[in-house]
Amino acid sequence: MGFQALTITTGDGVSLAARAYEPEGPPRRAVLISPAMGVGQRFYEAFATWLAGQGVAVLTFDFRGMGDSAPARLRGFKASITTWATQDQPAVVRELVRRWPGVPYSYLGHSLGGQIFGMLDGHTHFDRMLTVASGNGHVALNAPKVRRTAPLLWWVLAPLGIAVAGYFPGKRLGAVGDMPAGAMWQWRRWCLHPEYLGSEGAHMRERYAQVRTPIRAVILEDDELVSPEGIRRLYKLYSQAPVQFESLTPKALGLKRIGHFGVFQSHAKTVLWPRVLHWLEA
């Protein structure tokens, strides 16, 4: 079971690469996977294929400037996280609803994908949201190792890398991945503010307070990037949404490691993927 490669055009005329994973019969549910910062949709291919095999349709995509939606040259490419949330995601949601009308929809946000749900026009299409490792990324709430190295990223690598390359050359620097300059600057600003994306102001906090979608938030106790406290802190923004936290510990599941990215990797297929499917539907 494979996927169909798609091109989705945003309201402001940008082409996004996307993939539709169709089950063999009519889907009982459709899931949108919103990716983590710097992570391309290809990372979710095995998991999305497995979900389709369980009768669930899946749509994945790359934000503008990222993954298969990146231009040949990123220097000078215009994109911000706000643009991803308010232009790219609405276009993808429209495709989700057009392609699979009349079924219930779940939103699966990995890291950044769960952080920006509150900015999304059209979030009311989803009857539930599942987030994995989505938290407040303020430096004080990072996992210990990242907390020690974050000053190097935010005060040296990011400013110098963008100044020289015209974008953030994360692949060469071994940090995050290549990113448009505007998105990296915005992320830097968030990570240096205790309220994280709440630092965008009262209008942003009001948008998040309008979300009523039930949220199940997965905390990975061995997350190498975000602390459990950082995960919990984010959901103060979703102040009117019912939130249920699920804490996963590798040892309790018979796994050596899960980490920030492990839920979607094939070694977790037997232990974690059925659990994720249950959360997407339950």
C-alpha positions in Angstrom: 0.0 0.0 0.0 1.6 3.2 -1.2 0.6 6.9 -1.4 -0.4 9.4 -4.0 1.8 12.4 -4.4 -0.1 15.7 -4.4 0.5 19.3 -5.0 -1.7 21.6 -2.9 -1.9 25.3 -3.7 -2.3 27.7 -0.8 -4.4 30.8 -0.8 -1.4 33.0 -1.6 -0.4 30.8 -4.5 2.4 28.7 -3.0 2.7 25.0 -4.1 3.0 22.5 -1.3 4.1 18.9 -1.6 1.7 16.4 0.0 0.9 12.7 0.1 -2.4 11.0 0.4 -2.5 7.5 1.9 -5.7 5.7 1.0 -7.0 2.6 2.7 -8.3 -0.3 0.5 -11.9 0.4 1.3 -13.8 3.5 2.4 -12.0 5.2 5.3 -13.6 5.3 8.7 -11.6 8.3 9.7 -9.1 10.7 8.1 -5.9 12.0 9.9 -3.8 15.0 9.1 -0.2 14.7 10.3 1.3 18.1 11.0 5.1 17.7 11.1 7.7 18.6 13.7 10.1 21.5 13.1 12.7 20.7 10.4 11.1 17.2 9.8 9.9 16.3 6.3 6.8 14.3 5.6 8.9 11.4 4.4 9.7 10.7 8.1 6.1 9.7 8.7 5.7 7.4 5.7 5.9 4.1 7.5 3.5 5.2 10.2 1.0 6.7 7.6 1.2 3.5 5.5 0.4 1.4 8.6 -2.5 3.7 9.5 -4.0 3.3 6.0 -3.6 -0.5 6.4 -5.9 -0.1 9.5 -8.6 1.6 7.4 -7.7 5.2 8.2 -6.9 7.7 5.5 -3.9 9.9 6.1 -2.7 13.2 4.6 0.9 14.4 5.1 2.6 17.5 3.8 5.7 19.7 3.9 5.5 23.4 4.9 6.7 25.9 2.4 10.5 26.0 2.3 10.8 22.6 3.9 11.2 19.0 2.7 9.7 18.4 -0.7 8.1 21.9 -0.6 11.6 23.6 -0.5 12.8 25.6 -3.5 16.1 24.8 -5.2 17.7 27.6 -3.2 16.5 28.7 0.2 18.5 32.0 0.3 16.0 34.8 0.6 13.0 32.5 0.6 10.1 34.1 2.5 8.4 32.0 5.2 7.5 32.2 8.8 5.9 29.8 11.3 2.8 32.0 11.3 2.7 31.6 7.5 2.9 27.9 7.9 0.0 27.9 10.3 -2.3 30.4 8.7 -1.6 29.8 4.9 -0.2 26.3 4.5 -2.2 24.3 7.0 -5.6 25.7 6.0 -4.9 24.7 2.4 -4.0 21.2 3.5 -7.2 21.0 5.7 -9.3 22.0 2.7 -7.7 19.1 0.7 -8.3 16.7 3.6 -12.0 17.6 3.7 -12.4 17.6 -0.1 -10.7 14.3 -0.5 -12.5 12.4 2.3 -15.9 14.1 2.9 -18.2 13.0 5.6 -15.8 11.1 7.8 -14.5 12.2 11.2 -11.2 14.0 11.2 -8.3 13.8 13.6 -5.3 16.1 13.8 -2.0 14.6 14.8 0.6 17.2 15.6 4.2 16.2 16.2 6.1 18.8 18.2 5.7 22.0 16.3 2.6 20.5 14.6 0.8 20.4 18.0 2.0 23.9 19.0 0.5 25.7 16.1 -3.0 24.1 16.0 -4.4 27.1 17.8 -3.5 29.4 14.9 -5.3 27.2 12.4 -8.5 28.6 10.7 -10.6 25.5 10.3 -9.6 23.7 13.5 -13.3 23.0 14.1 -13.2 20.4 11.4 -11.4 18.1 13.8 -13.2 16.2 16.5 -10.0 15.4 18.3 -6.3 16.3 18.4 -3.4 14.1 19.4 -0.1 15.7 20.1 3.3 14.0 20.4 6.1 15.8 22.2 4.5 19.2 21.7 5.5 21.6 24.3 6.6 25.1 25.3 10.1 25.4 23.8 11.5 28.1 26.1 15.1 27.4 26.8 14.4 27.0 30.5 12.0 24.2 29.7 14.3 22.2 27.4 15.6 18.8 28.4 18.9 19.2 30.3 21.3 18.5 27.5 19.6 20.9 25.1 19.3 23.5 27.8 23.1 23.5 28.0 23.6 23.8 24.2 20.7 26.2 23.4 22.8 29.4 23.9 25.2 28.3 21.2 22.3 27.7 18.8 20.4 30.9 19.5 23.2 33.4 20.0 25.9 32.0 17.6 24.8 29.4 15.1 21.5 30.9 14.1 22.5 34.6 13.7 25.8 33.8 12.0 24.4 31.0 9.8 21.6 33.2 8.5 23.9 36.1 8.0 26.2 34.1 5.8 23.8 31.8 4.0 20.6 33.8 3.8 18.7 31.0 5.5 19.5 28.7 8.4 21.9 26.1 7.1 21.0 23.5 9.8 22.2 20.5 7.8 25.7 21.8 7.6 25.7 22.9 11.2 24.2 19.7 12.5 21.2 21.4 14.1 17.5 21.1 13.2 17.9 21.1 9.4 17.8 23.8 6.7 15.1 26.4 7.4 13.9 29.7 5.9 15.4 32.6 7.7 12.0 34.1 8.8 10.9 30.8 10.4 14.1 30.4 12.2 14.1 34.0 13.5 10.5 33.6 14.8 11.3 30.3 16.5 14.3 31.9 18.1 12.2 34.7 19.5 9.7 32.2 20.9 12.4 30.0 22.5 13.9 33.0 24.3 10.6 34.0 25.8 8.9 32.3 28.8 5.5 32.3 27.1 6.9 30.8 23.9 4.4 31.5 21.1 2.2 33.3 23.6 4.8 36.0 23.2 3.1 36.9 19.9 0.6 38.9 22.1 -2.9 39.0 23.4 -4.5 38.3 20.0 -2.6 35.0 19.8 -3.5 33.9 23.3 -7.2 34.7 22.5 -7.0 32.5 19.4 -5.8 29.6 21.5 -8.5 30.2 24.1 -11.1 29.7 21.4 -10.0 26.1 20.8 -12.5 23.6 22.2 -11.2 20.4 20.5 -10.4 17.6 22.9 -6.7 17.1 23.2 -4.6 14.1 24.2 -1.0 15.2 24.8 1.7 12.5 24.8 4.6 13.2 27.1 7.8 11.1 26.4 9.7 10.8 29.6 13.0 10.3 27.8 12.4 13.2 25.4 15.9 14.6 24.6 14.5 18.0 23.5 11.6 19.1 25.7 11.1 18.4 29.4 7.8 17.0 30.7 7.2 20.4 32.4 7.7 22.1 29.0 5.0 19.8 27.5 2.5 20.6 30.2 3.2 24.3 30.1 2.1 24.6 26.4 -1.5 23.6 27.2 -2.1 26.6 29.4 -2.6 28.3 26.0 -5.4 25.8 25.1 -7.2 27.1 28.2 -10.7 26.1 27.1 -10.0 22.7 25.5 -10.2 19.5 27.5 -6.7 18.1 27.8 -5.6 14.6 28.8 -1.9 13.8 29.3 -0.4 10.5 28.5 3.1 9.8 29.8 5.2 7.1 28.1 8.2 5.6 29.7 10.4 3.3 27.6 11.0 0.7 30.3 7.3 0.3 31.1 6.7 -0.5 27.4 9.7 -2.9 27.0 11.6 -0.4 24.8 15.1 0.8 25.2 14.2 4.3 24.0 11.4 6.4 22.6 12.7 10.0 22.6 11.3 13.0 20.7 11.0 11.1 17.4 10.6 7.5 18.4 6.8 7.2 18.3 6.8 7.3 14.5 9.8 5.0 13.9 9.3 1.4 12.8 10.8 -0.1 16.0 7.7 1.2 17.8 5.2 -0.4 15.4 4.1 -3.3 17.6 4.1 -1.5 20.9 3.1 2.1 20.2 1.3 2.4 16.8 -1.9 0.5 17.9 -2.0 2.8 21.0 -1.7 5.9 18.8 -4.5 4.7 16.6 -6.6 4.1 19.7 -6.0 7.7 20.8 -6.8 9.1 17.3 -10.2 7.4 17.5 -11.1 7.0 21.2 
